[in-house]
Amino acid sequence: MITAAAGPPTPRPRAVTPTVETVLAFVNTRADGSGRRELFGDGESFAAWLAEHEAFGGETVVTDADAAVARELRDALVTVLLAHSGDEEFLGEPLQRAEQHLRRVGSLYPLATVVTAGGVELASPQAGVPRVFGTVLAAVTTFAQSSDWGRIKACRNPPCHFGFLDRTRNGAGLYCSTGCGSQVSMRKHRQRQRDGGGAPSEA
């Protein structure tokens, strides 16, 4: 009996690894227009967030100035993720400023290579708040070495900008959910209706 040859295996959806979870947990702390609140608004709120996230070192004494640094780092990362989504508003000068800021942060919070029999990883050798920022940079650096770096994106639906891992087969995802995609489509539809309903221009 002749059996048909099996076709190529179907690609498995990309997994949200602990490294990706670390990056997304940090960037998805912004307020938006749909009810999400700012989690780095001041030292108290930043400390409360850290107490719930052991991956970043857990409970840590922080100040309002620390929270401001966290917001700046987060917003620079969000700009890079919006660039991954192809959002033209955040390309060019905004992206350059974000990349420059991330270079400065990288020099302030250097990483250490940890070698064990089980493998090699990057980690922050610092303690307290510096360790928090180093942990973020270590996660970004580790994942950025993979071919999937461009798949960590921020939703193009303003003001959502929620970070997500694009798990589509062709990497063309632009929105964190079908709801956000529908909102953008509806706004575009309404804009076309308004443009089409205007008075014709004079020759």
Secondary structure as the mmCIF struct_conf table of DSSP 4:
data_model
#
loop_
_struct_conf.conf_type_id
_struct_conf.id
_struct_conf.beg_label_comp_id
_struct_conf.beg_label_asym_id
_struct_conf.beg_label_seq_id
_struct_conf.end_label_comp_id
_struct_conf.end_label_asym_id
_struct_conf.end_label_seq_id
HELX_LH_PP_P HELX_LH_PP_P1 ALA A 4 ALA A 6
HELX_LH_PP_P HELX_LH_PP_P2 PRO A 8 ALA A 15
HELX_RH_AL_P HELX_RH_AL_P1 PRO A 18 VAL A 27
TURN_TY1_P TURN_TY1_P1 ASN A 28 THR A 29
TURN_TY1_P TURN_TY1_P2 GLY A 33 SER A 34
BEND BEND1 GLY A 35 GLY A 35
HELX_LH_PP_P HELX_LH_PP_P3 ARG A 36 GLU A 38
BEND BEND2 LEU A 39 ASP A 42
HELX_RH_AL_P HELX_RH_AL_P2 GLY A 43 ALA A 51
TURN_TY1_P TURN_TY1_P3 GLU A 52 GLU A 52
HELX_RH_3T_P HELX_RH_3T_P1 GLU A 54 PHE A 56
TURN_TY1_P TURN_TY1_P4 GLY A 57 GLY A 57
BEND BEND3 GLY A 58 GLU A 59
HELX_RH_AL_P HELX_RH_AL_P3 ASP A 64 HIS A 84
TURN_TY1_P TURN_TY1_P5 SER A 85 GLY A 86
HELX_RH_3T_P HELX_RH_3T_P2 GLU A 88 PHE A 90
BEND BEND4 LEU A 91 GLY A 92
HELX_RH_AL_P HELX_RH_AL_P4 GLU A 93 LEU A 108
BEND BEND5 TYR A 109 TYR A 109
STRN STRN1 ALA A 112 THR A 116
TURN_TY1_P TURN_TY1_P6 ALA A 117 GLY A 118
STRN STRN2 GLY A 119 ALA A 123
HELX_RH_AL_P HELX_RH_AL_P5 GLY A 128 ALA A 144
TURN_TY1_P TURN_TY1_P7 GLN A 145 GLN A 145
BEND BEND6 SER A 146 SER A 146
TURN_TY1_P TURN_TY1_P8 SER A 147 ASP A 148
HELX_RH_3T_P HELX_RH_3T_P3 TRP A 149 ARG A 151
STRN STRN3 ILE A 152 ALA A 154
BEND BEND7 ARG A 156 ASN A 157
TURN_TY1_P TURN_TY1_P9 PRO A 158 CYS A 160
STRN STRN4 GLY A 163 LEU A 165
BEND BEND8 THR A 168 THR A 168
TURN_TY1_P TURN_TY1_P10 ARG A 169 ASN A 170
BEND BEND9 GLY A 171 GLY A 171
BEND BEND10 CYS A 176 SER A 177
HELX_RH_AL_P HELX_RH_AL_P6 THR A 178 GLY A 197
BEND BEND11 GLY A 198 GLY A 198
HELX_LH_PP_P HELX_LH_PP_P4 ALA A 199 GLU A 202
#
